[in-house]
Amino acid sequence: MENYIICNCKQVSYTDIEHALENHNKMEDVLEVFKDVQRITHCSTGCGGCHDKVLDVISEIMMA
């Protein structure tokens, strides 16, 4: 998959989110996982405009 920026404010890419998810399993609550990804990458802590995109990427990766 092509790597691209999800969070412009913090320059967090798809791959950065993928790496942040390495220790999570597919059955976890996406919102709890989001908090962990946010803590690791700082995505969606600037303007917050990427919030839904980040959730979509987390869901996509966890369902793969």
PDB file of N, H, CA, C and O in Angstrom:
ATOM      1  N   MET A   1       0.847  -1.198   0.000  1.00  0.00           N
ATOM      2  CA  MET A   1       0.000   0.000   0.000  1.00  0.00           C
ATOM      3  C   MET A   1       0.884   1.250   0.000  1.00  0.00           C
ATOM      4  O   MET A   1       1.950   1.281   0.614  1.00  0.00           O
ATOM      5  N   GLU A   2       0.423   2.240  -0.683  1.00  0.00           N
ATOM      6  H   GLU A   2      -0.444   2.214  -1.182  1.00  0.00           H
ATOM      7  CA  GLU A   2       1.142   3.506  -0.754  1.00  0.00           C
ATOM      8  C   GLU A   2       1.039   4.237   0.587  1.00  0.00           C
ATOM      9  O   GLU A   2      -0.036   4.312   1.182  1.00  0.00           O
ATOM     10  N   ASN A   3       2.161   4.771   1.049  1.00  0.00           N
ATOM     11  H   ASN A   3       3.035   4.710   0.565  1.00  0.00           H
ATOM     12  CA  ASN A   3       2.168   5.527   2.293  1.00  0.00           C
ATOM     13  C   ASN A   3       1.765   6.972   1.998  1.00  0.00           C
ATOM     14  O   ASN A   3       2.225   7.559   1.019  1.00  0.00           O
ATOM     15  N   TYR A   4       0.924   7.534   2.830  1.00  0.00           N
ATOM     16  H   TYR A   4       0.551   7.057   3.626  1.00  0.00           H
ATOM     17  CA  TYR A   4       0.501   8.925   2.650  1.00  0.00           C
ATOM     18  C   TYR A   4       0.205   9.542   4.013  1.00  0.00           C
ATOM     19  O   TYR A   4      -0.036   8.834   4.991  1.00  0.00           O
ATOM     20  N   ILE A   5       0.229  10.865   4.060  1.00  0.00           N
ATOM     21  H   ILE A   5       0.426  11.439   3.265  1.00  0.00           H
ATOM     22  CA  ILE A   5       0.007  11.598   5.314  1.00  0.00           C
ATOM     23  C   ILE A   5      -1.482  11.598   5.656  1.00  0.00           C
ATOM     24  O   ILE A   5      -2.328  11.936   4.827  1.00  0.00           O
ATOM     25  N   ILE A   6      -1.780  11.211   6.895  1.00  0.00           N
ATOM     26  H   ILE A   6      -1.093  10.936   7.568  1.00  0.00           H
ATOM     27  CA  ILE A   6      -3.156  11.216   7.404  1.00  0.00           C
ATOM     28  C   ILE A   6      -3.391  12.493   8.209  1.00  0.00           C
ATOM     29  O   ILE A   6      -4.429  13.142   8.082  1.00  0.00           O
ATOM     30  N   CYS A   7      -2.403  12.840   9.040  1.00  0.00           N
ATOM     31  H   CYS A   7      -1.559  12.313   9.143  1.00  0.00           H
ATOM     32  CA  CYS A   7      -2.499  14.027   9.904  1.00  0.00           C
ATOM     33  C   CYS A   7      -1.465  15.041   9.440  1.00  0.00           C
ATOM     34  O   CYS A   7      -0.268  14.867   9.669  1.00  0.00           O
ATOM     35  N   ASN A   8      -1.928  16.097   8.790  1.00  0.00           N
ATOM     36  H   ASN A   8      -2.900  16.239   8.605  1.00  0.00           H
ATOM     37  CA  ASN A   8      -1.014  17.119   8.281  1.00  0.00           C
ATOM     38  C   ASN A   8      -0.346  17.913   9.404  1.00  0.00           C
ATOM     39  O   ASN A   8       0.836  18.242   9.303  1.00  0.00           O
ATOM     40  N   CYS A   9      -1.077  18.223  10.462  1.00  0.00           N
ATOM     41  H   CYS A   9      -2.037  17.956  10.544  1.00  0.00           H
ATOM     42  CA  CYS A   9      -0.515  19.042  11.548  1.00  0.00           C
ATOM     43  C   CYS A   9       0.715  18.383  12.169  1.00  0.00           C
ATOM     44  O   CYS A   9       1.716  19.048  12.437  1.00  0.00           O
ATOM     45  N   LYS A  10       0.636  17.078  12.394  1.00  0.00           N
ATOM     46  H   LYS A  10      -0.177  16.537  12.176  1.00  0.00           H
ATOM     47  CA  LYS A  10       1.716  16.359  13.074  1.00  0.00           C
ATOM     48  C   LYS A  10       2.527  15.478  12.118  1.00  0.00           C
ATOM     49  O   LYS A  10       3.419  14.746  12.546  1.00  0.00           O
ATOM     50  N   GLN A  11       2.207  15.556  10.805  1.00  0.00           N
ATOM     51  H   GLN A  11       1.482  16.150  10.457  1.00  0.00           H
ATOM     52  CA  GLN A  11       2.915  14.776   9.782  1.00  0.00           C
ATOM     53  C   GLN A  11       2.936  13.280  10.104  1.00  0.00           C
ATOM     54  O   GLN A  11       3.982  12.634  10.060  1.00  0.00           O
ATOM     55  N   VAL A  12       1.752  12.746  10.428  1.00  0.00           N
ATOM     56  H   VAL A  12       0.902  13.271  10.463  1.00  0.00           H
ATOM     57  CA  VAL A  12       1.613  11.325  10.735  1.00  0.00           C
ATOM     58  C   VAL A  12       1.110  10.616   9.488  1.00  0.00           C
ATOM     59  O   VAL A  12       0.098  11.000   8.902  1.00  0.00           O
ATOM     60  N   SER A  13       1.835   9.572   9.091  1.00  0.00           N
ATOM     61  H   SER A  13       2.657   9.260   9.567  1.00  0.00           H
ATOM     62  CA  SER A  13       1.489   8.840   7.875  1.00  0.00           C
ATOM     63  C   SER A  13       0.695   7.573   8.187  1.00  0.00           C
ATOM     64  O   SER A  13       0.562   7.166   9.341  1.00  0.00           O
ATOM     65  N   TYR A  14       0.178   6.973   7.135  1.00  0.00           N
ATOM     66  H   TYR A  14       0.286   7.304   6.197  1.00  0.00           H
ATOM     67  CA  TYR A  14      -0.519   5.692   7.231  1.00  0.00           C
ATOM     68  C   TYR A  14       0.390   4.669   7.911  1.00  0.00           C
ATOM     69  O   TYR A  14      -0.045   3.936   8.799  1.00  0.00           O
ATOM     70  N   THR A  15       1.648   4.624   7.490  1.00  0.00           N
ATOM     71  H   THR A  15       2.002   5.220   6.768  1.00  0.00           H
ATOM     72  CA  THR A  15       2.613   3.669   8.052  1.00  0.00           C
ATOM     73  C   THR A  15       2.871   3.943   9.530  1.00  0.00           C
ATOM     74  O   THR A  15       3.039   3.004  10.308  1.00  0.00           O
ATOM     75  N   ASP A  16       2.904   5.211   9.929  1.00  0.00           N
ATOM     76  H   ASP A  16       2.767   5.974   9.297  1.00  0.00           H
ATOM     77  CA  ASP A  16       3.079   5.549  11.349  1.00  0.00           C
ATOM     78  C   ASP A  16       1.940   4.959  12.180  1.00  0.00           C
ATOM     79  O   ASP A  16       2.164   4.419  13.263  1.00  0.00           O
ATOM     80  N   ILE A  17       0.732   5.067  11.666  1.00  0.00           N
ATOM     81  H   ILE A  17       0.550   5.506  10.786  1.00  0.00           H
ATOM     82  CA  ILE A  17      -0.432   4.511  12.371  1.00  0.00           C
ATOM     83  C   ILE A  17      -0.344   2.989  12.393  1.00  0.00           C
ATOM     84  O   ILE A  17      -0.630   2.357  13.410  1.00  0.00           O
ATOM     85  N   GLU A  18       0.053   2.411  11.270  1.00  0.00           N
ATOM     86  H   GLU A  18       0.286   2.924  10.444  1.00  0.00           H
ATOM     87  CA  GLU A  18       0.242   0.957  11.196  1.00  0.00           C
ATOM     88  C   GLU A  18       1.222   0.477  12.268  1.00  0.00           C
ATOM     89  O   GLU A  18       0.957  -0.508  12.958  1.00  0.00           O
ATOM     90  N   HIS A  19       2.340   1.165  12.406  1.00  0.00           N
ATOM     91  H   HIS A  19       2.555   1.965  11.845  1.00  0.00           H
ATOM     92  CA  HIS A  19       3.343   0.791  13.404  1.00  0.00           C
ATOM     93  C   HIS A  19       2.797   0.963  14.825  1.00  0.00           C
ATOM     94  O   HIS A  19       3.103   0.157  15.703  1.00  0.00           O
ATOM     95  N   ALA A  20       2.007   1.986  15.052  1.00  0.00           N
ATOM     96  H   ALA A  20       1.758   2.640  14.338  1.00  0.00           H
ATOM     97  CA  ALA A  20       1.424   2.218  16.375  1.00  0.00           C
ATOM     98  C   ALA A  20       0.439   1.120  16.753  1.00  0.00           C
ATOM     99  O   ALA A  20       0.167   0.901  17.934  1.00  0.00           O
ATOM    100  N   LEU A  21      -0.097   0.426  15.743  1.00  0.00           N
ATOM    101  H   LEU A  21       0.124   0.604  14.784  1.00  0.00           H
ATOM    102  CA  LEU A  21      -1.087  -0.633  15.982  1.00  0.00           C
ATOM    103  C   LEU A  21      -0.465  -2.020  16.142  1.00  0.00           C
ATOM    104  O   LEU A  21      -1.189  -2.991  16.365  1.00  0.00           O
ATOM    105  N   GLU A  22       0.832  -2.130  16.035  1.00  0.00           N
ATOM    106  H   GLU A  22       1.419  -1.341  15.854  1.00  0.00           H
ATOM    107  CA  GLU A  22       1.482  -3.448  16.042  1.00  0.00           C
ATOM    108  C   GLU A  22       1.163  -4.291  17.273  1.00  0.00           C
ATOM    109  O   GLU A  22       1.136  -5.518  17.179  1.00  0.00           O
ATOM    110  N   ASN A  23       0.924  -3.671  18.413  1.00  0.00           N
ATOM    111  H   ASN A  23       0.946  -2.674  18.489  1.00  0.00           H
ATOM    112  CA  ASN A  23       0.671  -4.429  19.643  1.00  0.00           C
ATOM    113  C   ASN A  23      -0.814  -4.578  19.972  1.00  0.00           C
ATOM    114  O   ASN A  23      -1.168  -4.955  21.089  1.00  0.00           O
ATOM    115  N   HIS A  24      -1.669  -4.288  19.014  1.00  0.00           N
ATOM    116  H   HIS A  24      -1.381  -3.982  18.107  1.00  0.00           H
ATOM    117  CA  HIS A  24      -3.111  -4.397  19.245  1.00  0.00           C
ATOM    118  C   HIS A  24      -3.680  -5.573  18.476  1.00  0.00           C
ATOM    119  O   HIS A  24      -3.195  -5.934  17.404  1.00  0.00           O
ATOM    120  N   ASN A  25      -4.728  -6.164  19.051  1.00  0.00           N
ATOM    121  H   ASN A  25      -5.123  -5.870  19.922  1.00  0.00           H
ATOM    122  CA  ASN A  25      -5.393  -7.251  18.323  1.00  0.00           C
ATOM    123  C   ASN A  25      -6.674  -6.742  17.674  1.00  0.00           C
ATOM    124  O   ASN A  25      -7.138  -5.641  17.970  1.00  0.00           O
ATOM    125  N   LYS A  26      -7.226  -7.537  16.807  1.00  0.00           N
ATOM    126  H   LYS A  26      -6.849  -8.432  16.566  1.00  0.00           H
ATOM    127  CA  LYS A  26      -8.361  -7.119  15.982  1.00  0.00           C
ATOM    128  C   LYS A  26      -9.666  -6.958  16.763  1.00  0.00           C
ATOM    129  O   LYS A  26     -10.616  -6.368  16.249  1.00  0.00           O
ATOM    130  N   MET A  27      -9.730  -7.462  17.975  1.00  0.00           N
ATOM    131  H   MET A  27      -8.959  -7.942  18.392  1.00  0.00           H
ATOM    132  CA  MET A  27     -10.984  -7.425  18.727  1.00  0.00           C
ATOM    133  C   MET A  27     -11.108  -6.210  19.655  1.00  0.00           C
ATOM    134  O   MET A  27     -12.126  -6.034  20.325  1.00  0.00           O
ATOM    135  N   GLU A  28     -10.082  -5.391  19.685  1.00  0.00           N
ATOM    136  H   GLU A  28      -9.255  -5.534  19.140  1.00  0.00           H
ATOM    137  CA  GLU A  28     -10.117  -4.256  20.606  1.00  0.00           C
ATOM    138  C   GLU A  28     -11.070  -3.154  20.131  1.00  0.00           C
ATOM    139  O   GLU A  28     -11.377  -3.041  18.945  1.00  0.00           O
ATOM    140  N   ASP A  29     -11.519  -2.358  21.080  1.00  0.00           N
ATOM    141  H   ASP A  29     -11.270  -2.450  22.044  1.00  0.00           H
ATOM    142  CA  ASP A  29     -12.399  -1.217  20.810  1.00  0.00           C
ATOM    143  C   ASP A  29     -11.612  -0.147  20.047  1.00  0.00           C
ATOM    144  O   ASP A  29     -10.570   0.320  20.507  1.00  0.00           O
ATOM    145  N   VAL A  30     -12.123   0.229  18.883  1.00  0.00           N
ATOM    146  H   VAL A  30     -12.969  -0.150  18.509  1.00  0.00           H
ATOM    147  CA  VAL A  30     -11.423   1.187  18.009  1.00  0.00           C
ATOM    148  C   VAL A  30     -11.169   2.518  18.727  1.00  0.00           C
ATOM    149  O   VAL A  30     -10.120   3.130  18.526  1.00  0.00           O
ATOM    150  N   LEU A  31     -12.100   2.971  19.551  1.00  0.00           N
ATOM    151  H   LEU A  31     -12.953   2.474  19.714  1.00  0.00           H
ATOM    152  CA  LEU A  31     -11.917   4.253  20.238  1.00  0.00           C
ATOM    153  C   LEU A  31     -10.805   4.175  21.280  1.00  0.00           C
ATOM    154  O   LEU A  31     -10.069   5.143  21.475  1.00  0.00           O
ATOM    155  N   GLU A  32     -10.679   3.024  21.953  1.00  0.00           N
ATOM    156  H   GLU A  32     -11.277   2.238  21.794  1.00  0.00           H
ATOM    157  CA  GLU A  32      -9.579   2.832  22.900  1.00  0.00           C
ATOM    158  C   GLU A  32      -8.251   2.779  22.151  1.00  0.00           C
ATOM    159  O   GLU A  32      -7.260   3.359  22.592  1.00  0.00           O
ATOM    160  N   VAL A  33      -8.236   2.084  21.020  1.00  0.00           N
ATOM    161  H   VAL A  33      -9.042   1.612  20.661  1.00  0.00           H
ATOM    162  CA  VAL A  33      -7.034   1.980  20.201  1.00  0.00           C
ATOM    163  C   VAL A  33      -6.659   3.368  19.678  1.00  0.00           C
ATOM    164  O   VAL A  33      -5.479   3.717  19.633  1.00  0.00           O
ATOM    165  N   PHE A  34      -7.658   4.157  19.285  1.00  0.00           N
ATOM    166  H   PHE A  34      -8.617   3.874  19.322  1.00  0.00           H
ATOM    167  CA  PHE A  34      -7.421   5.527  18.805  1.00  0.00           C
ATOM    168  C   PHE A  34      -6.645   6.331  19.845  1.00  0.00           C
ATOM    169  O   PHE A  34      -5.697   7.039  19.506  1.00  0.00           O
ATOM    170  N   LYS A  35      -7.051   6.221  21.112  1.00  0.00           N
ATOM    171  H   LYS A  35      -7.822   5.646  21.387  1.00  0.00           H
ATOM    172  CA  LYS A  35      -6.363   6.961  22.187  1.00  0.00           C
ATOM    173  C   LYS A  35      -4.893   6.554  22.268  1.00  0.00           C
ATOM    174  O   LYS A  35      -4.017   7.392  22.478  1.00  0.00           O
ATOM    175  N   ASP A  36      -4.637   5.262  22.100  1.00  0.00           N
ATOM    176  H   ASP A  36      -5.348   4.580  21.929  1.00  0.00           H
ATOM    177  CA  ASP A  36      -3.264   4.776  22.153  1.00  0.00           C
ATOM    178  C   ASP A  36      -2.463   5.271  20.945  1.00  0.00           C
ATOM    179  O   ASP A  36      -1.318   5.700  21.085  1.00  0.00           O
ATOM    180  N   VAL A  37      -3.074   5.206  19.762  1.00  0.00           N
ATOM    181  H   VAL A  37      -4.005   4.857  19.649  1.00  0.00           H
ATOM    182  CA  VAL A  37      -2.413   5.696  18.544  1.00  0.00           C
ATOM    183  C   VAL A  37      -2.127   7.190  18.681  1.00  0.00           C
ATOM    184  O   VAL A  37      -1.070   7.673  18.277  1.00  0.00           O
ATOM    185  N   GLN A  38      -3.077   7.903  19.251  1.00  0.00           N
ATOM    186  H   GLN A  38      -3.936   7.510  19.580  1.00  0.00           H
ATOM    187  CA  GLN A  38      -2.911   9.346  19.468  1.00  0.00           C
ATOM    188  C   GLN A  38      -1.752   9.621  20.425  1.00  0.00           C
ATOM    189  O   GLN A  38      -0.965  10.542  20.206  1.00  0.00           O
ATOM    190  N   ARG A  39      -1.652   8.824  21.480  1.00  0.00           N
ATOM    191  H   ARG A  39      -2.291   8.076  21.658  1.00  0.00           H
ATOM    192  CA  ARG A  39      -0.573   8.983  22.461  1.00  0.00           C
ATOM    193  C   ARG A  39       0.788   8.721  21.807  1.00  0.00           C
ATOM    194  O   ARG A  39       1.755   9.432  22.079  1.00  0.00           O
ATOM    195  N   ILE A  40       0.860   7.707  20.951  1.00  0.00           N
ATOM    196  H   ILE A  40       0.075   7.129  20.730  1.00  0.00           H
ATOM    197  CA  ILE A  40       2.118   7.323  20.309  1.00  0.00           C
ATOM    198  C   ILE A  40       2.514   8.305  19.204  1.00  0.00           C
ATOM    199  O   ILE A  40       3.668   8.727  19.132  1.00  0.00           O
ATOM    200  N   THR A  41       1.551   8.670  18.337  1.00  0.00           N
ATOM    201  H   THR A  41       0.613   8.327  18.395  1.00  0.00           H
ATOM    202  CA  THR A  41       1.880   9.457  17.134  1.00  0.00           C
ATOM    203  C   THR A  41       1.555  10.951  17.276  1.00  0.00           C
ATOM    204  O   THR A  41       2.071  11.769  16.514  1.00  0.00           O
ATOM    205  N   HIS A  42       0.714  11.306  18.235  1.00  0.00           N
ATOM    206  H   HIS A  42       0.295  10.641  18.854  1.00  0.00           H
ATOM    207  CA  HIS A  42       0.213  12.679  18.434  1.00  0.00           C
ATOM    208  C   HIS A  42      -0.725  13.118  17.304  1.00  0.00           C
ATOM    209  O   HIS A  42      -1.024  14.305  17.172  1.00  0.00           O
ATOM    210  N   CYS A  43      -1.190  12.159  16.487  1.00  0.00           N
ATOM    211  H   CYS A  43      -0.947  11.195  16.595  1.00  0.00           H
ATOM    212  CA  CYS A  43      -2.133  12.508  15.424  1.00  0.00           C
ATOM    213  C   CYS A  43      -3.428  13.035  16.036  1.00  0.00           C
ATOM    214  O   CYS A  43      -3.798  12.663  17.150  1.00  0.00           O
ATOM    215  N   SER A  44      -4.101  13.894  15.304  1.00  0.00           N
ATOM    216  H   SER A  44      -3.801  14.196  14.399  1.00  0.00           H
ATOM    217  CA  SER A  44      -5.376  14.481  15.708  1.00  0.00           C
ATOM    218  C   SER A  44      -5.277  15.248  17.030  1.00  0.00           C
ATOM    219  O   SER A  44      -6.250  15.319  17.781  1.00  0.00           O
ATOM    220  N   THR A  45      -4.105  15.821  17.314  1.00  0.00           N
ATOM    221  H   THR A  45      -3.315  15.764  16.705  1.00  0.00           H
ATOM    222  CA  THR A  45      -3.963  16.655  18.511  1.00  0.00           C
ATOM    223  C   THR A  45      -3.709  18.115  18.123  1.00  0.00           C
ATOM    224  O   THR A  45      -3.562  18.978  18.989  1.00  0.00           O
ATOM    225  N   GLY A  46      -3.660  18.382  16.810  1.00  0.00           N
ATOM    226  H   GLY A  46      -3.779  17.681  16.107  1.00  0.00           H
ATOM    227  CA  GLY A  46      -3.502  19.760  16.329  1.00  0.00           C
ATOM    228  C   GLY A  46      -4.891  20.338  16.112  1.00  0.00           C
ATOM    229  O   GLY A  46      -5.588  20.675  17.069  1.00  0.00           O
ATOM    230  N   CYS A  47      -5.289  20.451  14.853  1.00  0.00           N
ATOM    231  H   CYS A  47      -4.723  20.178  14.075  1.00  0.00           H
ATOM    232  CA  CYS A  47      -6.600  21.031  14.535  1.00  0.00           C
ATOM    233  C   CYS A  47      -7.734  20.033  14.732  1.00  0.00           C
ATOM    234  O   CYS A  47      -8.887  20.432  14.897  1.00  0.00           O
ATOM    235  N   GLY A  48      -7.415  18.718  14.717  1.00  0.00           N
ATOM    236  H   GLY A  48      -6.478  18.394  14.584  1.00  0.00           H
ATOM    237  CA  GLY A  48      -8.438  17.687  14.899  1.00  0.00           C
ATOM    238  C   GLY A  48      -9.198  17.339  13.634  1.00  0.00           C
ATOM    239  O   GLY A  48     -10.098  16.500  13.663  1.00  0.00           O
ATOM    240  N   GLY A  49      -8.849  17.974  12.524  1.00  0.00           N
ATOM    241  H   GLY A  49      -8.118  18.656  12.501  1.00  0.00           H
ATOM    242  CA  GLY A  49      -9.564  17.733  11.268  1.00  0.00           C
ATOM    243  C   GLY A  49      -9.407  16.326  10.705  1.00  0.00           C
ATOM    244  O   GLY A  49     -10.200  15.897   9.868  1.00  0.00           O
ATOM    245  N   CYS A  50      -8.390  15.614  11.162  1.00  0.00           N
ATOM    246  H   CYS A  50      -7.745  15.963  11.842  1.00  0.00           H
ATOM    247  CA  CYS A  50      -8.141  14.267  10.628  1.00  0.00           C
ATOM    248  C   CYS A  50      -8.767  13.180  11.492  1.00  0.00           C
ATOM    249  O   CYS A  50      -8.604  11.997  11.192  1.00  0.00           O
ATOM    250  N   HIS A  51      -9.470  13.543  12.545  1.00  0.00           N
ATOM    251  H   HIS A  51      -9.602  14.504  12.789  1.00  0.00           H
ATOM    252  CA  HIS A  51     -10.025  12.574  13.494  1.00  0.00           C
ATOM    253  C   HIS A  51     -10.717  11.403  12.800  1.00  0.00           C
ATOM    254  O   HIS A  51     -10.404  10.245  13.075  1.00  0.00           O
ATOM    255  N   ASP A  52     -11.657  11.700  11.901  1.00  0.00           N
ATOM    256  H   ASP A  52     -11.912  12.641  11.678  1.00  0.00           H
ATOM    257  CA  ASP A  52     -12.410  10.635  11.232  1.00  0.00           C
ATOM    258  C   ASP A  52     -11.512   9.817  10.306  1.00  0.00           C
ATOM    259  O   ASP A  52     -11.673   8.602  10.198  1.00  0.00           O
ATOM    260  N   LYS A  53     -10.564  10.486   9.634  1.00  0.00           N
ATOM    261  H   LYS A  53     -10.433  11.473   9.722  1.00  0.00           H
ATOM    262  CA  LYS A  53      -9.626   9.764   8.761  1.00  0.00           C
ATOM    263  C   LYS A  53      -8.787   8.789   9.578  1.00  0.00           C
ATOM    264  O   LYS A  53      -8.553   7.659   9.150  1.00  0.00           O
ATOM    265  N   VAL A  54      -8.337   9.222  10.747  1.00  0.00           N
ATOM    266  H   VAL A  54      -8.528  10.141  11.094  1.00  0.00           H
ATOM    267  CA  VAL A  54      -7.526   8.356  11.610  1.00  0.00           C
ATOM    268  C   VAL A  54      -8.354   7.149  12.047  1.00  0.00           C
ATOM    269  O   VAL A  54      -7.870   6.018  12.002  1.00  0.00           O
ATOM    270  N   LEU A  55      -9.591   7.379  12.466  1.00  0.00           N
ATOM    271  H   LEU A  55      -9.985   8.298  12.503  1.00  0.00           H
ATOM    272  CA  LEU A  55     -10.463   6.264  12.868  1.00  0.00           C
ATOM    273  C   LEU A  55     -10.679   5.298  11.703  1.00  0.00           C
ATOM    274  O   LEU A  55     -10.663   4.082  11.896  1.00  0.00           O
ATOM    275  N   ASP A  56     -10.880   5.828  10.505  1.00  0.00           N
ATOM    276  H   ASP A  56     -10.894   6.815  10.349  1.00  0.00           H
ATOM    277  CA  ASP A  56     -11.064   4.973   9.321  1.00  0.00           C
ATOM    278  C   ASP A  56      -9.834   4.121   9.060  1.00  0.00           C
ATOM    279  O   ASP A  56      -9.954   2.933   8.760  1.00  0.00           O
ATOM    280  N   VAL A  57      -8.655   4.716   9.172  1.00  0.00           N
ATOM    281  H   VAL A  57      -8.557   5.681   9.416  1.00  0.00           H
ATOM    282  CA  VAL A  57      -7.409   3.982   8.928  1.00  0.00           C
ATOM    283  C   VAL A  57      -7.225   2.897   9.983  1.00  0.00           C
ATOM    284  O   VAL A  57      -6.850   1.772   9.653  1.00  0.00           O
ATOM    285  N   ILE A  58      -7.484   3.222  11.243  1.00  0.00           N
ATOM    286  H   ILE A  58      -7.789   4.136  11.510  1.00  0.00           H
ATOM    287  CA  ILE A  58      -7.377   2.225  12.323  1.00  0.00           C
ATOM    288  C   ILE A  58      -8.313   1.059  12.037  1.00  0.00           C
ATOM    289  O   ILE A  58      -7.910  -0.100  12.132  1.00  0.00           O
ATOM    290  N   SER A  59      -9.568   1.361  11.687  1.00  0.00           N
ATOM    291  H   SER A  59      -9.896   2.303  11.610  1.00  0.00           H
ATOM    292  CA  SER A  59     -10.545   0.318  11.381  1.00  0.00           C
ATOM    293  C   SER A  59     -10.083  -0.538  10.211  1.00  0.00           C
ATOM    294  O   SER A  59     -10.161  -1.765  10.264  1.00  0.00           O
ATOM    295  N   GLU A  60      -9.607   0.107   9.161  1.00  0.00           N
ATOM    296  H   GLU A  60      -9.544   1.104   9.118  1.00  0.00           H
ATOM    297  CA  GLU A  60      -9.142  -0.585   7.963  1.00  0.00           C
ATOM    298  C   GLU A  60      -7.999  -1.541   8.289  1.00  0.00           C
ATOM    299  O   GLU A  60      -7.997  -2.689   7.844  1.00  0.00           O
ATOM    300  N   ILE A  61      -7.034  -1.070   9.061  1.00  0.00           N
ATOM    301  H   ILE A  61      -7.035  -0.137   9.422  1.00  0.00           H
ATOM    302  CA  ILE A  61      -5.866  -1.877   9.407  1.00  0.00           C
ATOM    303  C   ILE A  61      -6.275  -3.033  10.316  1.00  0.00           C
ATOM    304  O   ILE A  61      -5.810  -4.158  10.137  1.00  0.00           O
ATOM    305  N   MET A  62      -7.137  -2.763  11.284  1.00  0.00           N
ATOM    306  H   MET A  62      -7.515  -1.848  11.430  1.00  0.00           H
ATOM    307  CA  MET A  62      -7.537  -3.804  12.231  1.00  0.00           C
ATOM    308  C   MET A  62      -8.406  -4.883  11.577  1.00  0.00           C
ATOM    309  O   MET A  62      -8.429  -6.024  12.038  1.00  0.00           O
ATOM    310  N   MET A  63      -9.120  -4.524  10.507  1.00  0.00           N
ATOM    311  H   MET A  63      -9.101  -3.596  10.133  1.00  0.00           H
ATOM    312  CA  MET A  63      -9.988  -5.495   9.826  1.00  0.00           C
ATOM    313  C   MET A  63      -9.226  -6.308   8.779  1.00  0.00           C
ATOM    314  O   MET A  63      -9.719  -7.331   8.305  1.00  0.00           O
ATOM    315  N   ALA A  64      -8.033  -5.854   8.423  1.00  0.00           N
ATOM    316  H   ALA A  64      -7.632  -5.022   8.808  1.00  0.00           H
ATOM    317  CA  ALA A  64      -7.262  -6.526   7.358  1.00  0.00           C
ATOM    318  C   ALA A  64      -6.849  -7.927   7.778  1.00  0.00           C
ATOM    319  O   ALA A  64      -6.197  -8.635   7.010  1.00  0.00           O
TER     320      ALA A  64
END
